[in-house]
Amino acid sequence: MWDADGRGCGNDTAAIDYPYLYFPMINLTEIQGVSKDPKATTKELLKFGTCVKECPGSNGTVECLKPNYMINNPNYGYAPCTYTILVTYTDPSDGKEKKKNVFDVRYPTEVVGGKVCFPVIDPQATDEIGQMMNTFYNETLSQLNESGVTDYINDTLATWQVLLIGLGSAFLIGFIFLFLLRWIVAPVVWGSIFATVGLMGYGGYMLFDIGTKLPEQDEYKMYYTYGSYVVWGILALLIIFLCCNCRNIKIGIAVMKTTADFLKDTP
């Protein structure tokens, strides 16, 4: 997961101590249009991504690695890593315009997928922030759940050891196969050819045998008999093709052996 500046939370050197992705502010207008264009909405949402040490609650200090949008926005200067709603007023004492903190945008979160701080949903929420978080969940996260994204993330995190073992096993088996291919390629190719010929011949015989045992008045007798002739006809064409291409088959086997030797000897 990456913040607004493209730093991987918990992965990049600068963000190694900030493993979770948190959204201190959400563009509600964009979120409400997620069903129309999920890709554009997700892109808009990620503009506010921030790496944090712990997923924040509804109060307390937020420890984050400030991205540029936060550093350059005065609304984040009143509370650490927290978006603050400000109003501008004229100070009667000196007649200058000043900003006043109305309230901080905070909401309780929990870790989902081991990486993302998602809102804790309160169906009874009546305040503006609570309703915004419920809308965020209902409109955005439901889309992710329906597409199976969160399931993929959770399954991957839960089974990463198995996936790693599987990857290593596949590499080892592939290496052993390349090592053995030099000696088994010819038996495999010729064995497959003879097995195909034998099975087709036996299949034609079985059809013919069944047909000869059926009484003359049986309507399926002709189908079995002619079916055996068709199978044997295809077999005859296959044998002719193999005889005409025997030299090419031998060349192909030699090429596969040479390729196996090259791959085996190449680091």
C-alpha positions in Angstrom: 0.0 0.0 0.0 1.3 3.4 -1.0 0.7 6.9 0.4 0.0 10.0 -1.7 3.7 10.4 -2.5 4.0 6.8 -3.7 5.9 5.6 -0.7 5.2 2.0 0.3 4.0 1.9 3.9 6.2 -0.3 5.9 8.4 -1.1 2.8 10.2 2.1 1.6 13.2 3.2 3.7 11.5 6.4 4.7 8.2 4.6 5.6 9.7 1.5 7.2 8.3 2.5 10.7 4.9 3.5 9.3 3.3 0.2 8.1 -0.4 1.2 7.8 -2.2 3.2 5.3 -4.7 5.8 6.7 -6.9 8.4 5.1 -7.1 11.5 7.2 -9.6 13.1 4.8 -11.9 11.7 2.1 -13.4 13.5 -0.9 -17.0 12.6 -0.2 -18.2 13.9 -3.5 -15.9 11.5 -5.4 -16.8 8.6 -3.1 -20.5 9.0 -3.8 -19.8 8.4 -7.5 -17.8 5.2 -7.0 -20.5 3.0 -8.7 -20.1 5.1 -11.9 -16.4 5.0 -12.1 -14.6 2.9 -9.4 -11.1 3.4 -10.9 -11.3 7.2 -10.9 -12.8 7.2 -7.4 -10.1 5.0 -6.0 -7.4 7.3 -7.6 -9.1 10.3 -6.0 -9.2 8.5 -2.6 -5.4 7.6 -2.8 -4.5 11.3 -3.0 -5.1 11.4 0.7 -3.2 8.3 1.6 -0.9 8.6 4.6 1.5 6.1 6.2 0.9 5.8 10.0 2.6 3.8 12.8 -0.8 2.7 14.3 -4.3 2.8 13.0 -5.8 5.9 14.7 -8.9 6.0 16.9 -11.4 8.7 17.2 -9.1 10.7 19.4 -5.4 10.8 20.5 -2.3 11.6 18.6 -1.7 10.3 15.0 1.9 9.4 14.3 2.3 9.6 10.5 4.9 10.2 7.8 3.6 13.5 6.3 3.2 13.5 2.5 3.6 16.7 0.5 -0.2 17.4 0.4 -0.3 17.5 4.2 2.9 19.6 4.5 1.6 22.2 2.1 -2.0 22.4 3.5 -2.5 24.7 6.4 -5.5 22.7 7.6 -3.1 20.0 8.8 -1.1 22.5 11.0 -3.4 22.5 14.0 -3.3 18.8 15.0 -0.6 16.3 14.1 -1.6 14.4 10.9 -5.2 15.4 11.3 -7.3 17.4 8.9 -8.8 20.4 10.7 -11.9 22.3 9.6 -11.1 26.0 9.8 -13.0 29.2 9.6 -11.6 32.6 8.7 -12.6 35.6 10.8 -11.5 39.2 11.5 -10.0 39.7 14.9 -11.6 42.9 16.3 -8.6 43.7 18.4 -6.3 44.3 15.4 -8.6 44.0 12.4 -6.6 41.2 10.8 -8.0 38.1 9.3 -7.3 34.9 11.2 -8.2 31.2 11.1 -10.0 29.4 13.8 -10.1 25.6 14.5 -13.7 24.4 14.4 -13.2 20.7 14.8 -10.8 17.9 13.8 -11.8 15.3 11.3 -11.2 12.1 13.2 -12.8 8.6 13.0 -12.0 5.3 14.6 -10.3 2.8 12.4 -9.3 -0.9 12.4 -6.7 -2.8 10.4 -8.0 -4.7 7.4 -5.8 -6.9 5.3 -2.9 -6.3 7.6 -2.2 -2.9 5.9 -5.1 -0.5 5.6 -6.9 1.5 8.4 -10.6 1.2 7.5 -13.3 3.0 9.3 -15.1 1.3 12.1 -18.7 1.6 11.1 -21.4 2.8 13.4 -24.9 2.4 11.8 -26.3 4.8 14.5 -23.9 7.6 13.7 -25.8 10.9 13.2 -22.9 13.4 13.2 -21.4 14.6 9.9 -18.2 12.7 10.2 -19.9 9.4 11.1 -22.3 9.7 8.2 -19.4 10.4 5.9 -17.5 7.3 7.1 -20.7 5.1 6.6 -21.1 6.5 3.1 -17.4 5.7 2.4 -17.9 2.1 3.6 -21.2 1.5 1.9 -20.2 3.0 -1.5 -16.5 2.1 -1.7 -15.7 -0.9 0.4 -18.8 -2.7 -0.7 -17.5 -2.4 -4.2 -14.1 -3.9 -3.2 -15.8 -6.7 -1.3 -18.1 -7.5 -4.3 -15.1 -7.7 -6.6 -13.2 -10.0 -4.2 -10.3 -7.6 -3.7 -10.3 -7.8 0.1 -10.7 -11.6 0.0 -7.7 -11.8 -2.3 -5.6 -9.6 0.1 -6.6 -11.5 3.2 -6.1 -14.9 1.6 -2.7 -13.9 0.3 -1.6 -12.6 3.7 -2.9 -15.7 5.5 -1.2 -18.1 3.2 2.0 -16.4 2.2 4.1 -19.2 3.7 2.3 -21.8 1.6 2.7 -19.7 -1.5 6.4 -19.3 -0.9 6.8 -23.0 -0.4 4.8 -23.7 -3.6 7.0 -21.2 -5.5 10.2 -22.8 -4.3 8.9 -26.3 -5.0 7.9 -25.3 -8.5 11.4 -24.0 -9.1 13.0 -27.1 -7.8 10.7 -29.4 -9.8 11.3 -27.4 -12.9 15.1 -27.7 -12.5 14.8 -31.4 -11.9 12.6 -31.7 -15.0 15.2 -29.9 -17.1 17.9 -32.1 -15.8 16.0 -35.3 -16.6 14.7 -34.0 -19.9 17.9 -34.9 -21.7 17.2 -38.6 -21.1 13.4 -38.8 -21.0 12.5 -36.7 -24.0 12.8 -39.5 -26.6 10.9 -42.1 -24.6 8.2 -39.6 -23.8 7.7 -38.5 -27.4 7.8 -42.0 -28.9 5.8 -43.4 -26.1 3.1 -40.8 -26.6 3.0 -41.5 -30.4 2.8 -45.3 -29.9 0.2 -44.9 -27.1 -1.9 -42.8 -29.4 -1.7 -45.3 -32.2 -2.5 -48.2 -29.9 -5.4 -46.5 -28.2 -7.0 -45.5 -31.6 -6.5 -49.0 -32.9 -8.0 -50.6 -29.8 -10.9 -48.0 -29.8 -11.7 -49.0 -33.4 -11.6 -52.7 -32.5 -14.0 -52.1 -29.6 -16.5 -50.3 -31.8 -16.2 -53.1 -34.5 -16.6 -55.9 -31.9 -19.6 -54.3 -30.3 -21.2 -53.8 -33.8 -20.6 -57.4 -34.8 -22.3 -58.7 -31.6 -25.5 -56.7 -32.1 -28.4 -58.3 -34.0 -29.0 -57.3 -37.6 -32.2 -55.5 -36.7 -30.5 -53.3 -34.1 -30.5 -49.7 -35.5 -27.1 -49.0 -33.7 -25.2 -51.8 -35.4 -24.5 -49.7 -38.4 -23.3 -46.8 -36.3 -20.8 -49.0 -34.4 -19.5 -50.6 -37.5 -19.1 -47.5 -39.5 -17.7 -45.7 -36.5 -14.9 -48.3 -36.3 -14.1 -47.7 -40.0 -13.9 -44.0 -39.4 -11.5 -44.4 -36.4 -9.3 -46.8 -38.4 -9.3 -44.5 -41.3 -8.1 -41.6 -39.1 -5.5 -44.0 -37.6 -4.2 -44.9 -41.1 -3.8 -41.2 -42.0 -2.0 -40.7 -38.7 0.4 -43.5 -39.4 1.1 -42.2 -42.9 1.7 -38.7 -41.5 4.1 -40.2 -38.8 6.0 -42.2 -41.4 6.4 -39.1 -43.6 7.6 -37.0 -40.7 9.7 -39.5 -38.8 12.9 -37.6 -39.7 11.4 -34.3 -38.5 10.3 -36.0 -35.2 13.9 -37.1 -34.6 15.2 -33.6 -35.3 12.6 -32.2 -32.8 13.8 -34.6 -30.2 17.4 -33.6 -30.8 16.5 -29.9 -30.5 14.7 -30.5 -27.2 17.7 -32.4 -25.8 20.1 -29.6 -26.9 17.8 -27.0 -25.4 17.6 -28.9 -22.1 21.5 -29.1 -22.0 21.7 -25.4 -22.6 19.2 -24.4 -19.9 20.7 -26.8 -17.4 24.2 -25.4 -18.0 23.1 -21.7 -18.0 23.2 -20.0 -14.6 
